[in-house]
Amino acid sequence: MTPAPAPVLEPPVLDVVPDLALLALDMDGSLLDDDKRVHPTFWPLLEELLRRGVAVVPASGRQYATLRRELGRDDLVYVAENGSYVVRDGQALAVDGLATATAHAAVQRVRDASDLDVGTVLCGIASAYVERADAAFLEQCTPYYARLEVVDDLLAVDDTVLKVAVYDFGGAEAGAATRLADLGDAARVLVSGEHWVDVMSPTADKGTALRAVQAALGVGPEQTMAFGDYLNDVGMLGAAHWSFAMDNAHPQVRALARYVAPANTANGVVRTVASALRIDLDALVRP
């Protein structure tokens, strides 16, 4: 007998309408569905939020060029590379890069992990770079890096390093993350997805980046709403009074967020924002 599908979670009902000035959105696992698509209803909601003067902040481990390509506009504030690079009006608002020596140590550590099926992405401002060039690995990289170059030697790349991202086909928490964990005080090692682990500056974080955006815009946490699903979103949710974990979120993220939104597969972000702000979503999308 086939079990009945789990019911779709409804957006939480808030006691008050938030005085929203800033909306921070994780992408993968939150705004995007499992096929990496934005729900069509997001676009009219985005226009309505911008009309109301709300700053919309996509916040992702993805590259800035990728976020800009996918969302297609410059009137958003982009938190890219898990907080290492913040762009406003097409200009860098904040850069928190990884020391070259630490980046090289991480690259070498992954090279030495011959028992793991892993690949490394050196993430710079100008581009992202890989040594491994087989189709299986590049298939995992291309959704996240619109600018991606295959090079002979990552250690010879001349670019400001934002982070080192490692894809582990076997699972990041039990694999690549354990090989990088002892890089010391020079790096922050963060599991950012089931198969991805990031090595960043010790101070780089979506939360730190979001606070920089808040300071630049004169916005406080009580005027900020944020959505996330994975461990790299914890700092960002902590910077927002209106913090939402997706129904599909990592258990630690659900435990830390104030509210739970419907899953990314159920258009949870759009439905929850519309509900919280009492926006008639049907009226927005009606021709």
DOVORO-993203 format. One record per residue: x, y, z of N, C-alpha, C in turn. Coordinates in steps of 0.2 Angstrom, whole numbers, plus 2048, in hexadecimal, padded with zeros to 3 digits. Example, Ala and Ser with C-alpha at 12.3 -4.5 7.8 and 13.67 -1.06 7.14 Angstrom:
<atoms>
[[842; 7E4; 827]; [83E; 7EA; 827]; [842; 7F0; 827]] [[840; 7F5; 823]; [844; 7FB; 824]; [840; 800; 827]] 
</atoms>
This chain:
<atoms>
[[804; 7FA; 800]; [800; 800; 800]; [804; 806; 800]] [[803; 80B; 7FB]; [807; 811; 7FB]; [805; 816; 800]] [[80A; 818; 804]; [809; 81D; 809]; [806; 824; 807]] [[802; 827; 80A]; [7FF; 82D; 808]; [805; 832; 808]] [[805; 837; 804]; [80A; 83C; 804]; [809; 841; 80A]] [[80F; 843; 80C]; [80F; 848; 812]; [80B; 84E; 811]] [[807; 851; 815]; [803; 857; 814]; [808; 85D; 813]] [[806; 861; 80E]; [80B; 867; 80D]; [80A; 86C; 813]] [[80F; 86E; 816]; [80F; 873; 81C]; [80C; 879; 819]] [[808; 87C; 81D]; [805; 883; 81C]; [80A; 888; 81F]] [[80A; 88E; 81C]; [80E; 894; 81F]; [80C; 895; 826]] [[811; 897; 82A]; [80F; 899; 831]; [80B; 89F; 831]] [[806; 8A0; 835]; [802; 8A6; 836]; [805; 8AA; 83B]] [[808; 8B0; 839]; [80B; 8B5; 83E]; [806; 8B9; 842]] [[807; 8BB; 848]; [803; 8BF; 84C]; [802; 8C6; 849]] [[808; 8C8; 846]; [808; 8CF; 844]; [80B; 8CF; 83D]] [[80A; 8D4; 839]; [80D; 8D5; 832]; [814; 8D8; 833]] [[819; 8D5; 831]; [820; 8D7; 832]; [821; 8DE; 82F]] [[824; 8E3; 832]; [826; 8E9; 82F]; [82D; 8E7; 82B]] [[82C; 8E4; 825]; [831; 8E1; 821]; [835; 8E6; 81D]] [[83B; 8E6; 81E]; [840; 8EB; 81A]; [845; 8E7; 816]] [[846; 8E0; 818]; [84B; 8DC; 815]; [849; 8D5; 815]] [[84A; 8D2; 80F]; [848; 8CB; 80E]; [84E; 8C7; 80C]] [[851; 8C3; 810]; [857; 8BF; 80E]; [855; 8B8; 80C]] [[857; 8B5; 806]; [854; 8AF; 804]; [85A; 8AA; 802]] [[85B; 8A5; 806]; [85F; 89F; 803]; [85C; 89D; 7FD]] [[861; 89A; 7F8]; [85E; 898; 7F2]; [85D; 890; 7F2]] [[862; 88C; 7F2]; [861; 885; 7F1]; [85E; 882; 7F7]] [[859; 87F; 7F7]; [855; 87C; 7FC]; [850; 880; 7FF]] [[850; 887; 7FD]; [84B; 88C; 800]; [847; 88F; 7FA]] [[84A; 894; 7F7]; [846; 897; 7F2]; [845; 892; 7EC]] [[84B; 88F; 7EA]; [84B; 88A; 7E4]; [848; 883; 7E6]] [[844; 880; 7E1]; [841; 87A; 7E3]; [847; 875; 7E1]] [[845; 86E; 7E2]; [84B; 869; 7E1]; [84D; 869; 7DA]] [[84A; 86C; 7D5]; [84D; 86C; 7CE]; [850; 873; 7CD]] [[852; 876; 7D2]; [855; 87D; 7D2]; [852; 882; 7CE]] [[84B; 882; 7CF]; [847; 887; 7CB]; [844; 88C; 7D0]] [[843; 892; 7CE]; [83F; 897; 7D2]; [837; 896; 7D0]] [[833; 896; 7D5]; [82C; 895; 7D3]; [829; 89C; 7D0]] [[825; 89B; 7CB]; [823; 8A1; 7C7]; [820; 8A6; 7CB]] [[81D; 8A5; 7D1]; [81A; 8AA; 7D5]; [81F; 8AE; 7D9]] [[825; 8AC; 7D9]; [82A; 8B0; 7DC]; [82B; 8B7; 7D8]] [[82A; 8B7; 7D2]; [82C; 8BD; 7CE]; [827; 8C3; 7D0]] [[820; 8C2; 7CF]; [81C; 8C7; 7D1]; [81C; 8C9; 7D9]] [[81E; 8C4; 7DD]; [81F; 8C6; 7E4]; [825; 8CA; 7E5]] [[82A; 8C9; 7E1]; [830; 8CD; 7E1]; [82F; 8D4; 7DF]] [[82B; 8D5; 7DA]; [82A; 8DC; 7D8]; [826; 8DF; 7DD]] [[821; 8DC; 7E0]; [81D; 8DF; 7E6]; [821; 8E1; 7EC]] [[826; 8DD; 7EE]; [82B; 8DE; 7F3]; [82F; 8E4; 7F2]] [[832; 8E5; 7EC]; [836; 8EA; 7EA]; [832; 8F1; 7E9]] [[82B; 8F0; 7E7]; [827; 8F6; 7E7]; [826; 8F9; 7EE]] [[826; 8F4; 7F3]; [825; 8F6; 7FA]; [82B; 8F9; 7FD]] [[831; 8F8; 7F9]; [837; 8FB; 7FC]; [83B; 8F5; 800]] [[839; 8EF; 800]; [83C; 8EA; 803]; [843; 8E8; 7FF]] [[848; 8E8; 803]; [84F; 8E5; 800]; [84E; 8DE; 7FF]] [[84F; 8DB; 7FA]; [84F; 8D4; 7F9]; [856; 8D1; 7F8]] [[858; 8CC; 7FC]; [85F; 8CA; 7FC]; [860; 8C3; 7FB]] [[861; 8C1; 7F5]; [863; 8BA; 7F4]; [86A; 8B8; 7F8]] [[86A; 8B3; 7FC]; [870; 8B1; 800]; [871; 8AA; 7FF]] [[877; 8A9; 7FC]; [878; 8A2; 7F9]; [880; 8A0; 7F9]] [[881; 89A; 7F9]; [888; 897; 7F8]; [88A; 898; 7F1]] [[885; 89A; 7EC]; [886; 89B; 7E5]; [88B; 8A1; 7E4]] [[88E; 8A1; 7DE]; [892; 8A6; 7DC]; [88D; 8AC; 7DA]] [[890; 8B2; 7DB]; [88C; 8B8; 7D9]; [88A; 8B8; 7D2]] [[88E; 8B6; 7CD]; [88C; 8B6; 7C6]; [887; 8B2; 7C5]] [[886; 8AC; 7C9]; [881; 8A7; 7C8]; [87A; 8AA; 7CA]] [[87B; 8AE; 7D0]; [875; 8B1; 7D3]; [872; 8B6; 7CF]] [[877; 8BA; 7CC]; [875; 8C0; 7C8]; [871; 8BD; 7C1]] [[874; 8B8; 7BF]; [871; 8B5; 7B8]; [86A; 8B2; 7BA]] [[86A; 8AF; 7BF]; [863; 8AB; 7C1]; [85E; 8B0; 7C2]] [[85F; 8B5; 7C6]; [85A; 8BA; 7C8]; [85A; 8C0; 7C4]] [[85F; 8C1; 7C0]; [85E; 8C6; 7BA]; [85D; 8CD; 7BC]] [[85F; 8D0; 7C2]; [85E; 8D7; 7C3]; [864; 8D9; 7C8]] [[865; 8E0; 7C8]; [86A; 8E3; 7CC]; [867; 8E7; 7D2]] [[860; 8E7; 7D2]; [85D; 8EA; 7D8]; [85C; 8E6; 7DE]] [[860; 8E0; 7DE]; [860; 8DC; 7E4]; [867; 8DD; 7E8]] [[867; 8DB; 7EE]; [86E; 8DA; 7F1]; [870; 8D3; 7F2]] [[875; 8D1; 7EF]; [877; 8CA; 7EE]; [87C; 8C8; 7F3]] [[87B; 8C3; 7F7]; [880; 8C0; 7FC]; [882; 8BA; 7F9]] [[888; 8BA; 7F6]; [88A; 8B4; 7F2]; [890; 8B0; 7F6]] [[891; 8AA; 7F4]; [897; 8A6; 7F7]; [896; 8A6; 7FE]] [[890; 8A4; 801]; [88F; 8A3; 808]; [891; 8A9; 80C]] [[890; 8AF; 809]; [892; 8B5; 80D]; [899; 8B8; 80C]] [[89D; 8B5; 808]; [8A3; 8B8; 807]; [8A3; 8BE; 802]] [[89E; 8BF; 7FE]; [89E; 8C4; 7F9]; [897; 8C7; 7F9]] [[896; 8CD; 7FA]; [890; 8D1; 7FA]; [890; 8D6; 7F5]] [[88B; 8D6; 7F1]; [88A; 8DB; 7EB]; [884; 8DF; 7EB]] [[885; 8E5; 7EB]; [87F; 8EA; 7EB]; [87F; 8EF; 7E5]] [[87A; 8EF; 7E1]; [87A; 8F4; 7DB]; [880; 8F2; 7D7]] [[882; 8EC; 7D6]; [887; 8EA; 7D2]; [88E; 8EB; 7D4]] [[88F; 8ED; 7DB]; [895; 8EF; 7DE]; [896; 8EB; 7E4]] [[89C; 8E9; 7E5]; [89E; 8E5; 7EB]; [89C; 8E9; 7F2]] [[898; 8E7; 7F6]; [897; 8EA; 7FC]; [89B; 8E7; 802]] [[89D; 8E1; 801]; [8A1; 8DE; 806]; [8A5; 8D8; 803]] [[8AB; 8D7; 805]; [8AF; 8D1; 803]; [8B3; 8CE; 809]] [[8B2; 8C8; 80A]; [8B5; 8C4; 80F]; [8B9; 8BE; 80D]] [[8BF; 8BF; 80A]; [8C2; 8BA; 806]; [8C6; 8B5; 80B]] [[8C8; 8B0; 808]; [8CC; 8AB; 80B]; [8D3; 8AC; 80A]] [[8D7; 8AB; 80F]; [8DF; 8AC; 80E]; [8E1; 8A7; 809]] [[8E6; 8A9; 804]; [8E8; 8A5; 7FF]; [8EB; 89F; 802]] [[8EF; 89F; 807]; [8F3; 899; 80A]; [8EE; 894; 80D]] [[8E8; 897; 810]; [8E3; 892; 812]; [8DF; 88F; 80C]] [[8DE; 893; 807]; [8DB; 890; 801]; [8DF; 88A; 7FE]] [[8E5; 88C; 7FE]; [8EA; 887; 7FB]; [8EA; 880; 7FF]] [[8EA; 881; 806]; [8EA; 87C; 80A]; [8E4; 877; 80A]] [[8DE; 87B; 809]; [8D8; 877; 808]; [8D8; 873; 801]] [[8DB; 876; 7FC]; [8DB; 873; 7F5]; [8E0; 86D; 7F6]] [[8E5; 86D; 7F9]; [8EA; 868; 7FA]; [8E7; 862; 7FE]] [[8E3; 864; 804]; [8E0; 85F; 808]; [8DB; 85B; 804]] [[8D7; 85E; 7FF]; [8D3; 85A; 7FB]; [8D7; 856; 7F6]] [[8DC; 859; 7F3]; [8E0; 854; 7EF]; [8E3; 84E; 7F2]] [[8E4; 84F; 7F9]; [8E7; 849; 7FC]; [8E2; 844; 7FE]] [[8DB; 846; 7FE]; [8D6; 841; 800]; [8D4; 83C; 7FA]] [[8D9; 838; 7F9]; [8D8; 834; 7F3]; [8D3; 82F; 7F4]] [[8D1; 82D; 7FA]; [8CC; 828; 7FB]; [8C5; 82B; 7FA]] [[8C4; 832; 7F9]; [8BD; 835; 7F8]; [8BC; 837; 7F1]] [[8B6; 837; 7EF]; [8B4; 839; 7E8]; [8B2; 840; 7E9]] [[8B7; 845; 7E8]; [8B6; 84C; 7EA]; [8B9; 850; 7E4]] [[8B6; 856; 7E4]; [8B9; 85B; 7DF]; [8B9; 862; 7E2]] [[8BE; 866; 7E1]; [8BF; 86D; 7E4]; [8BD; 872; 7DF]] [[8BA; 878; 7E2]; [8B8; 87E; 7DE]; [8BC; 883; 7E2]] [[8C1; 887; 7DF]; [8C4; 88D; 7E1]; [8BF; 893; 7DF]] [[8BC; 896; 7E4]; [8B7; 89B; 7E2]; [8BA; 8A2; 7E3]] [[8BB; 8A6; 7DD]; [8BE; 8AC; 7DD]; [8B9; 8B1; 7DB]] [[8BB; 8B8; 7DB]; [8B7; 8BD; 7D9]; [8B5; 8BD; 7D2]] [[8BB; 8BC; 7CE]; [8BA; 8BC; 7C7]; [8B7; 8B6; 7C4]] [[8B8; 8B0; 7C7]; [8B5; 8AA; 7C4]; [8B6; 8A5; 7CA]] [[8B3; 89F; 7C8]; [8B5; 899; 7CC]; [8B9; 894; 7C8]] [[8BD; 890; 7CC]; [8C2; 88C; 7C8]; [8C2; 885; 7CB]] [[8C3; 880; 7C6]; [8C4; 879; 7C8]; [8C9; 876; 7C4]] [[8CC; 871; 7C7]; [8D1; 86C; 7C4]; [8CE; 866; 7C1]] [[8C9; 863; 7C5]; [8C5; 85D; 7C3]; [8C1; 85F; 7BE]] [[8C1; 85C; 7B8]; [8BD; 85E; 7B2]; [8B8; 858; 7AF]] [[8B7; 853; 7B3]; [8B3; 84E; 7B0]; [8AB; 850; 7B1]] [[8A7; 84D; 7AC]; [8A0; 84F; 7AC]; [89C; 84F; 7B2]] [[89E; 84A; 7B6]; [89A; 849; 7BC]; [89B; 84E; 7C1]] [[8A1; 850; 7C2]; [8A3; 856; 7C6]; [8A0; 85D; 7C4]] [[8A2; 85E; 7BD]; [89F; 864; 7BA]; [898; 865; 7BA]] [[894; 860; 7BA]; [88D; 860; 7BA]; [88B; 863; 7C1]] [[88E; 861; 7C6]; [88D; 863; 7CD]; [88F; 86B; 7CE]] [[894; 86D; 7CA]; [896; 874; 7CB]; [892; 879; 7C7]] [[890; 877; 7C1]; [88E; 87C; 7BC]; [887; 880; 7BF]] [[883; 87D; 7C3]; [87D; 880; 7C5]; [87F; 886; 7C9]] [[885; 886; 7CD]; [886; 88B; 7D2]; [88C; 890; 7CF]] [[88F; 88E; 7CA]; [894; 893; 7C8]; [893; 895; 7C0]] [[891; 89A; 7BF]; [890; 89D; 7B8]; [896; 89E; 7B5]] [[89B; 8A0; 7B9]; [8A2; 8A1; 7B7]; [8A6; 89C; 7BA]] [[8A9; 897; 7B5]; [8AC; 891; 7B8]; [8B2; 890; 7B3]] [[8B8; 88F; 7B5]; [8BE; 88E; 7B1]; [8C1; 888; 7B3]] [[8C3; 883; 7AE]; [8C7; 87D; 7B0]; [8CE; 87F; 7AF]] [[8D2; 87E; 7B4]; [8D9; 880; 7B4]; [8DD; 87A; 7B6]] [[8E4; 87B; 7B4]; [8E8; 875; 7B5]; [8EA; 875; 7BD]] [[8EB; 87A; 7C0]; [8ED; 87A; 7C7]; [8E9; 880; 7CB]] [[8E5; 87E; 7D0]; [8E2; 883; 7D4]; [8E6; 887; 7D8]] [[8EC; 885; 7D9]; [8F1; 888; 7DD]; [8F4; 88E; 7D9]] [[8F3; 88E; 7D3]; [8F6; 893; 7CF]; [8F1; 899; 7CD]] [[8EB; 898; 7CF]; [8E6; 89D; 7CD]; [8E7; 8A4; 7D0]] [[8E7; 8A9; 7CC]; [8E8; 8B0; 7CF]; [8E1; 8B3; 7CF]] [[8DE; 8B3; 7D5]; [8D7; 8B6; 7D6]; [8D7; 8B7; 7DE]] [[8D2; 8BC; 7E0]; [8D1; 8BC; 7E7]; [8CC; 8B6; 7E9]] [[8CF; 8B2; 7EE]; [8CB; 8AC; 7EF]; [8C5; 8AE; 7F4]] [[8BF; 8AC; 7F3]; [8BA; 8AD; 7F7]; [8B9; 8A7; 7FC]] [[8B9; 8A1; 7F9]; [8B8; 89B; 7FD]; [8BB; 895; 7F8]] [[8BC; 88F; 7FC]; [8BD; 889; 7F8]; [8B7; 885; 7F9]] [[8B4; 882; 7F4]; [8AE; 87E; 7F5]; [8B0; 877; 7F2]] [[8AE; 872; 7F6]; [8AF; 86B; 7F5]; [8A9; 867; 7F4]] [[8A9; 864; 7EE]; [8A3; 85F; 7ED]; [8A5; 858; 7EF]] [[8A1; 855; 7F3]; [8A3; 84E; 7F5]; [89D; 849; 7F3]] [[89E; 845; 7EE]; [899; 841; 7EB]; [896; 83C; 7F1]] [[89A; 83B; 7F6]; [898; 836; 7FB]; [894; 839; 801]] [[894; 840; 801]; [891; 843; 807]; [896; 848; 80B]] [[895; 84E; 80B]; [89A; 853; 80E]; [89B; 852; 815]] [[896; 851; 819]; [897; 851; 821]; [89B; 84C; 823]] [[89B; 846; 820]; [89F; 840; 822]; [8A5; 83F; 81E]] [[8A6; 843; 819]; [8AC; 842; 815]; [8B0; 848; 814]] [[8AF; 84D; 80F]; [8B4; 852; 80E]; [8B4; 857; 814]] [[8AF; 858; 818]; [8AF; 85C; 81E]; [8B4; 85A; 823]] [[8B4; 854; 824]; [8B9; 851; 829]; [8C0; 852; 827]] [[8C2; 852; 821]; [8C9; 853; 81F]; [8CB; 85B; 81F]] [[8C6; 85F; 81F]; [8C7; 866; 81F]; [8C6; 869; 826]] [[8C4; 866; 82B]; [8C1; 868; 831]; [8C7; 86B; 835]] [[8CD; 869; 834]; [8D3; 86B; 839]; [8D7; 870; 835]] [[8D4; 874; 831]; [8D8; 87A; 82E]; [8DA; 87F; 833]] [[8D7; 87F; 839]; [8D9; 884; 83E]; [8D5; 88A; 83E]] [[8D7; 88F; 841]; [8D4; 896; 842]; [8D4; 89A; 83B]] [[8D8; 897; 836]; [8D8; 89B; 830]; [8D2; 89A; 82B]] [[8CE; 896; 82D]; [8C8; 894; 829]; [8C2; 892; 82C]] [[8BC; 893; 829]; [8B6; 891; 82C]; [8B4; 88B; 827]] [[8B3; 885; 829]; [8B1; 880; 825]; [8A9; 87E; 826]] [[8A5; 87F; 821]; [89E; 87F; 822]; [89B; 87A; 81D]] [[897; 875; 81F]; [893; 871; 81B]; [88D; 875; 819]] [[88D; 876; 812]; [888; 87A; 80F]; [883; 876; 80B]] [[883; 870; 80B]; [87E; 86C; 807]; [880; 864; 809]] [[87C; 860; 806]; [87D; 859; 807]; [884; 857; 805]] [[886; 85A; 7FF]; [88C; 858; 7FC]; [892; 85D; 7FC]] [[890; 863; 7FE]; [895; 869; 7FE]; [897; 86B; 804]] [[89E; 86D; 805]; [8A1; 870; 80A]; [8A5; 876; 808]] [[8A4; 87B; 80C]; [8A8; 881; 80A]; [8AD; 883; 80F]] [[8B3; 885; 80D]; [8B8; 888; 811]; [8B9; 88F; 810]] [[8B8; 893; 815]; [8B7; 89A; 814]; [8BB; 89E; 819]] [[8BB; 8A5; 819]; [8BE; 8A9; 81E]; [8BB; 8A7; 824]] [[8BE; 8A8; 82A]; [8BB; 8A6; 830]; [8B5; 8AB; 832]] [[8B5; 8B1; 82F]; [8B0; 8B5; 830]; [8AB; 8B6; 82B]] [[8AB; 8B2; 826]; [8A6; 8B2; 820]; [8A0; 8AD; 822]] [[89A; 8B0; 821]; [894; 8AD; 823]; [88E; 8B1; 820]] [[889; 8AD; 81F]; [883; 8B1; 81C]; [881; 8B6; 821]] [[881; 8B4; 828]; [87F; 8B8; 82D]; [883; 8BF; 82D]] [[889; 8BE; 82D]; [88E; 8C4; 82D]; [88C; 8C8; 827]] [[88B; 8C5; 821]; [88A; 8C9; 81B]; [883; 8CD; 81C]] [[87E; 8C9; 81E]; [878; 8CC; 81F]; [878; 8D2; 824]] [[87C; 8D2; 829]; [87C; 8D7; 82E]; [880; 8DD; 82A]] [[884; 8DC; 826]; [887; 8E1; 822]; [882; 8E5; 81D]] [[87E; 8E1; 81A]; [879; 8E4; 816]; [874; 8E8; 81A]] [[872; 8E5; 820]; [86D; 8E9; 825]; [870; 8EF; 827]] [[877; 8EF; 828]; [87A; 8F6; 82A]; [87A; 8FB; 824]] [[87C; 8F8; 81E]; [87C; 8FD; 818]; [875; 900; 817]] [[870; 8FC; 818]; [869; 8FE; 817]; [865; 901; 81C]] [[868; 901; 822]; [865; 904; 828]; [85F; 900; 82A]] [[860; 8F9; 82A]; [85A; 8F4; 82C]; [85C; 8F0; 832]] [[858; 8EF; 836]; [859; 8EB; 83C]; [856; 8E4; 83B]] [[858; 8DF; 840]; [856; 8D8; 840]; [84E; 8D8; 840]] [[84B; 8DC; 844]; [844; 8DC; 844]; [840; 8DE; 83E]] [[844; 8E0; 839]; [841; 8E2; 833]; [843; 8DD; 82D]] [[847; 8D8; 82F]; [84A; 8D3; 82B]; [846; 8CC; 82B]] [[845; 8C9; 825]; [842; 8C2; 825]; [847; 8BE; 821]] [[849; 8B8; 823]; [84D; 8B4; 820]; [84B; 8AD; 81F]] [[84D; 8A9; 81A]; [84B; 8A2; 819]; [851; 89E; 817]] [[851; 898; 81A]; [857; 894; 819]; [856; 88D; 81A]] [[85A; 888; 818]; [859; 881; 819]; [85F; 87D; 81C]] [[865; 880; 81B]; [86B; 87C; 81D]; [86F; 880; 822]] [[875; 87D; 824]; [879; 87F; 829]; [87C; 886; 827]] [[87D; 887; 821]; [880; 88D; 81F]; [87B; 893; 820]] [[875; 892; 821]; [870; 897; 822]; [86F; 899; 82A]] [[872; 896; 82E]; [871; 897; 835]; [873; 89E; 837]] [[878; 8A1; 835]; [87A; 8A8; 837]; [875; 8AD; 834]] [[873; 8AB; 82E]; [86E; 8B0; 82B]; [868; 8B0; 82E]] [[865; 8AA; 830]; [85F; 8AA; 834]; [860; 8AD; 83B]] [[866; 8AD; 83E]; [867; 8B0; 844]; [867; 8B8; 844]] [[868; 8BB; 83E]; [868; 8C2; 83D]; [861; 8C4; 83B]] [[85C; 8C0; 83B]; [855; 8C2; 839]; [850; 8C0; 83E]] [[84C; 8C5; 840]; [847; 8C4; 845]; [842; 8BF; 843]] [[840; 8C0; 83C]; [83B; 8BB; 839]; [83F; 8B6; 835]] [[841; 8B1; 839]; [845; 8AB; 836]; [841; 8A5; 835]] [[842; 8A3; 82F]; [83E; 89D; 82C]; [843; 897; 82A]] [[842; 891; 82D]; [845; 88B; 82A]; [840; 888; 825]] [[842; 886; 820]; [83E; 882; 81B]; [83C; 87B; 81F]] [[836; 879; 81C]; [834; 872; 81F]; [839; 86D; 81E]] [[83D; 86E; 818]; [842; 869; 816]; [849; 86A; 819]] [[849; 86F; 81E]; [850; 871; 821]; [853; 86C; 825]] [[85A; 86D; 826]; [85E; 869; 82A]; [85B; 86A; 831]] [[85B; 864; 835]; [858; 865; 83C]; [85B; 86A; 840]] [[861; 86C; 840]; [864; 871; 844]; [861; 878; 842]] [[860; 879; 83B]; [85D; 87F; 839]; [856; 880; 83B]] [[852; 87B; 83B]; [84B; 87B; 83D]; [84B; 87D; 845]] [[850; 87A; 849]; [850; 87B; 850]; [851; 882; 851]] [[855; 886; 84D]; [857; 88D; 84F]; [853; 892; 84C]] [[84F; 890; 847]; [84B; 895; 844]; [844; 896; 848]] [[841; 89C; 847]; [83B; 89E; 84B]; [835; 89A; 848]] [[835; 89A; 842]; [82F; 897; 83E]; [832; 892; 839]] [[82D; 88E; 837]; [82E; 889; 831]; [82A; 88A; 82C]] [[82C; 88B; 826]; [829; 88C; 820]; [828; 886; 81C]] [[823; 886; 817]; [822; 880; 813]; [828; 87E; 80F]] [[829; 878; 80D]; [82F; 876; 809]; [831; 87A; 803]] [[837; 87A; 801]; [839; 87D; 7FA]; [835; 87A; 7F5]] [[833; 874; 7F5]; [82F; 870; 7F0]; [828; 873; 7F0]] [[826; 876; 7F5]; [81F; 879; 7F5]; [81E; 880; 7F5]] [[823; 883; 7F2]; [823; 88B; 7F1]; [823; 88E; 7F8]] [[826; 88B; 7FD]; [826; 88E; 804]; [828; 895; 805]] [[82D; 897; 802]; [82F; 89E; 803]; [82A; 8A3; 800]] [[828; 8A2; 7FA]; [823; 8A7; 7F7]; [81C; 8A7; 7FB]] [[81A; 8A1; 7FD]; [814; 8A0; 800]; [814; 8A3; 807]] [[81A; 8A2; 80B]; [81A; 8A5; 811]; [81B; 8AD; 811]] [[81F; 8AF; 80D]; [820; 8B7; 80D]; [819; 8BA; 80B]] [[815; 8B7; 806]; [80F; 8BA; 805]; [80A; 8B9; 80B]] [[80A; 8B4; 80E]; [806; 8B3; 814]; [808; 8B8; 819]] [[80E; 8B9; 81B]; [811; 8BD; 820]; [80F; 8C4; 81F]] [[80F; 8C6; 819]; [80E; 8CD; 817]; [807; 8CF; 815]] [[803; 8C9; 815]; [7FC; 8CA; 813]; [7FB; 8CC; 80C]] [[7FF; 8C9; 808]; [7FF; 8CB; 801]; [7FB; 8C5; 7FD]] [[7F6; 8C8; 7F9]; [7F2; 8C3; 7F5]; [7F6; 8C1; 7EF]] [[7F9; 8BB; 7F0]; [7FD; 8B8; 7EB]; [7F9; 8B7; 7E4]] [[7F3; 8B5; 7E5]; [7EF; 8B3; 7DF]; [7EE; 8BA; 7DB]] [[7ED; 8BF; 7DF]; [7EC; 8C6; 7DB]; [7F2; 8C8; 7D8]] [[7F8; 8C6; 7DA]; [7FE; 8C8; 7D7]; [7FF; 8C5; 7D1]] [[7FD; 8BF; 7D0]; [7FF; 8BB; 7CB]; [7F9; 8BB; 7C6]] [[7F3; 8BE; 7C7]; [7EE; 8BE; 7C3]; [7EF; 8C3; 7BD]] [[7EE; 8C1; 7B7]; [7EF; 8C5; 7B1]; [7EB; 8CB; 7B1]] 
</atoms>
